Amino acid sequence: MTLRSVALGSGSYLPGKVVTNDDLTKLVDTSDEWIVERTGIRTRHIADEGVLTSDLAMEAGKRALANAGITASDVDMVIVATTTPDETFPSVATKVQAGLGMTRGAAFDIQAVCSGFVYGVSVADSLIRCGQANTVLLIGAETMSRVLDWKDRTTCVLFGDGAGAIVLRGETGKGDNSDRGVLDVKLYSDGRLHDLLYTDGGVSSTRTAGLLHMEGREVFKHAIVKISSAMEASMSSAGISPGDVDWFVPHQANQRILDGTAKKLGIDPAKVISTIARHGNTSAASVPLALDAAVSDGRINKGDLLLLEAMGGGFTWGAALLRW
């Protein structure tokens, strides 16, 4: 028998304010056609002033708990993947812990930019399997709008705000890839690629959050190769072939990257969960947002094999196999 980290449920939350591509034409020299052709994005959700990353995380977490059929008292640990925390410290996760009324367990944040949720799956799975926790609330939450230069048309059109969450609990399985739960995770990074995607500020450098800068063409060039390699490594490790995967749940960065990665691995386009047209790139929130969208509309069902992936600043990237 093998201890597995099994998903009990999911949840998500998007701010009410929707910004269309036409809205952005009033801020920068762009057009709906230009944005859609290059990214696939049509709308994105933006948090109002005063709405914090922790507020989005809290709502997504509550919905995941409700979907899982448990309460906050059943949770041992809260992990929040975010690159846009409310404050330098304390963590967003501790604010969620307090907001949920939890008086035990532990809570902390993970910072791996867009790869944060996939990294979080690995961390949660490791803590469950080593006995540090039995039930983990894992959240990806971002207010990327707070680090955007709204005069830079190459970046401000790409990102949005939101949060998604899943609940993972330790359960015993047979030890093969027919088990429900996390089957494999592969994580990578390469700090030499820092200058391709970064913010120009930080606590110890400028004492400000800074604004996002990206070399879009270079990021695109690296993305398909690195993501595909991570996915292949994860499938190989678990003894899975692309044809065995029921749903490909990728980081929602660019529709062309999603299409290119699926094509490179021979994944049926009909199996790709894409929410980028509605949400834009929500960084660490994008994978759980897409996952919950597909759970909510009935595409993802118990027993389905999911392949998750993400790549973000750092560079960081990784892939995870999870049987729902």
SVG drawing of the C-alpha trace seen along z (x, -y; Angstrom):
<svg xmlns="http://www.w3.org/2000/svg" viewBox="-21 -56 44 58">
<polyline fill="none" stroke="black" stroke-width="0.4" points="0.0,0.0 1.2,-3.5 0.1,-6.8 -1.3,-9.2 -2.3,-12.8 -5.9,-12.6 -7.8,-15.6 -11.1,-15.9 -12.4,-19.0 -11.7,-22.3 -12.8,-25.9 -12.1,-29.3 -12.8,-33.0 -12.6,-35.8 -13.0,-39.5 -16.2,-41.0 -14.6,-43.6 -14.1,-42.4 -11.7,-44.3 -12.1,-43.6 -9.5,-44.1 -11.6,-47.0 -11.3,-48.6 -7.5,-48.4 -7.5,-50.3 -8.3,-53.3 -5.0,-52.9 -2.5,-51.7 -2.1,-51.5 -3.6,-48.0 -6.6,-46.3 -8.8,-43.3 -7.6,-41.7 -3.9,-42.2 -4.3,-40.7 -6.4,-37.8 -4.2,-36.8 -1.0,-36.8 -2.4,-35.5 -5.9,-34.2 -7.0,-36.5 -10.3,-38.4 -11.1,-39.4 -9.5,-39.4 -10.7,-40.0 -9.2,-42.9 -9.5,-43.3 -10.9,-46.6 -8.8,-48.9 -8.7,-47.6 -9.3,-44.0 -6.2,-42.0 -4.7,-38.7 -5.7,-37.2 -9.3,-38.1 -9.3,-36.2 -7.4,-33.3 -9.9,-33.2 -12.9,-32.9 -11.3,-30.2 -10.3,-28.3 -13.8,-28.4 -15.3,-27.1 -12.8,-24.3 -13.6,-23.2 -17.3,-23.3 -16.7,-21.3 -14.7,-18.8 -17.4,-18.4 -15.1,-19.4 -14.7,-22.3 -11.6,-24.4 -11.3,-22.4 -10.4,-19.3 -7.4,-21.1 -3.9,-20.7 -2.1,-23.1 -2.7,-26.0 -0.3,-26.6 -0.7,-29.7 1.3,-30.0 1.6,-33.7 4.0,-36.3 1.7,-39.2 1.3,-39.0 -0.6,-41.5 2.5,-42.4 6.2,-41.5 5.2,-39.6 3.3,-37.9 2.3,-35.4 -1.0,-35.3 -1.5,-31.8 -1.5,-32.9 -4.2,-35.5 -6.3,-32.8 -5.7,-30.5 -6.9,-33.2 -9.9,-34.1 -11.0,-30.4 -10.9,-30.3 -8.1,-27.7 -6.4,-27.5 -4.0,-24.7 -1.7,-23.4 0.6,-25.5 0.4,-28.0 3.0,-29.4 3.4,-30.9 5.4,-29.6 7.0,-31.9 7.7,-30.4 5.8,-32.9 3.6,-31.2 4.9,-27.7 3.8,-28.3 0.8,-26.0 2.7,-23.1 5.5,-23.6 2.8,-23.7 1.4,-20.3 4.9,-18.8 5.3,-20.5 1.8,-19.5 2.3,-15.9 5.7,-15.6 4.4,-16.9 1.4,-14.5 3.6,-11.5 6.1,-12.2 3.3,-12.6 3.6,-16.3 0.0,-16.9 -3.0,-14.8 -5.3,-17.4 -3.8,-20.4 -5.6,-23.4 -3.5,-24.4 -4.3,-27.8 -2.9,-29.8 -3.9,-33.4 -2.7,-36.6 -3.4,-40.3 -1.0,-40.6 -2.7,-43.9 -0.7,-45.5 2.7,-44.9 1.7,-45.9 2.8,-48.9 -0.5,-50.0 1.4,-51.9 3.3,-48.8 1.0,-47.1 3.3,-44.1 2.6,-43.1 -0.6,-44.9 -2.8,-43.0 -1.6,-39.6 -2.4,-39.3 -5.4,-39.2 -6.3,-38.6 -7.9,-35.5 -7.5,-32.5 -8.0,-28.8 -7.7,-26.0 -7.8,-22.3 -7.9,-20.2 -5.5,-17.3 -5.8,-14.5 -3.6,-11.4 -5.2,-8.1 -3.8,-4.7 -3.5,-3.4 -2.1,-0.3 1.1,-2.0 0.5,-2.0 -0.7,-4.6 -4.3,-3.5 -4.3,-5.2 -6.2,-8.4 -4.1,-11.3 -0.7,-12.8 1.3,-10.2 4.3,-12.2 5.8,-15.8 8.8,-17.2 10.2,-20.6 13.0,-22.7 14.5,-26.1 17.3,-28.1 18.2,-31.4 20.4,-32.4 17.2,-33.4 16.2,-36.0 16.3,-38.9 13.6,-37.4 10.8,-37.8 11.1,-39.9 9.9,-42.9 12.2,-45.9 11.7,-46.2 11.8,-44.4 12.3,-44.8 16.1,-44.8 16.6,-46.6 14.1,-49.4 11.8,-49.0 8.9,-48.8 7.1,-46.0 8.3,-47.1 6.7,-46.6 6.7,-43.5 9.1,-43.3 9.1,-40.5 11.0,-39.5 8.0,-37.9 9.6,-36.3 12.4,-34.7 9.9,-33.5 7.8,-31.9 10.9,-30.2 11.8,-28.6 8.3,-27.8 7.2,-24.9 10.6,-23.2 10.9,-23.3 7.2,-22.6 7.2,-19.6 10.4,-18.2 8.9,-18.4 5.7,-16.7 7.5,-14.0 9.7,-13.4 6.7,-13.2 4.8,-10.8 7.8,-8.6 8.4,-8.4 4.8,-7.3 4.7,-4.9 2.1,-7.0 1.8,-7.8 0.1,-10.9 -2.8,-8.8 -3.5,-7.8 -4.1,-11.4 -7.7,-12.4 -7.2,-16.1 -4.2,-18.5 -4.5,-21.4 -1.8,-23.9 -0.7,-27.2 -2.8,-29.8 0.0,-32.0 -0.7,-32.1 -3.0,-30.0 -0.2,-29.5 2.0,-27.9 -0.9,-25.7 -1.5,-24.6 2.2,-24.1 2.8,-22.1 -0.2,-19.8 1.0,-19.3 4.6,-18.5 3.4,-15.8 0.6,-14.5 -2.2,-15.4 -5.6,-15.7 -6.6,-19.5 -10.0,-18.4 -8.4,-17.3 -6.8,-20.8 -8.5,-22.8 -8.2,-26.4 -9.6,-29.4 -7.1,-32.0 -9.7,-33.7 -11.7,-34.7 -9.1,-34.9 -5.8,-35.9 -2.6,-34.9 -3.3,-34.8 0.2,-33.4 0.1,-30.9 -3.7,-31.0 -4.1,-29.9 -3.8,-26.1 -6.2,-25.8 -8.6,-28.2 -8.6,-26.1 -8.9,-22.9 -11.9,-24.1 -13.6,-25.4 -13.4,-22.0 -14.5,-20.3 -17.5,-22.7 -18.7,-22.1 -18.5,-18.4 -15.5,-17.7 -13.2,-16.5 -14.6,-13.6 -13.4,-11.3 -10.8,-8.9 -9.7,-11.1 -6.0,-11.4 -4.8,-15.1 -1.5,-16.4 -0.7,-19.8 2.2,-22.1 3.5,-25.7 6.4,-27.9 7.2,-31.3 9.8,-33.8 13.1,-32.6 12.8,-30.6 10.8,-28.0 8.8,-25.2 7.4,-21.8 4.7,-19.2 2.5,-17.0 0.3,-14.0 -2.8,-13.8 -5.6,-11.3 -8.7,-13.2"/>
</svg>
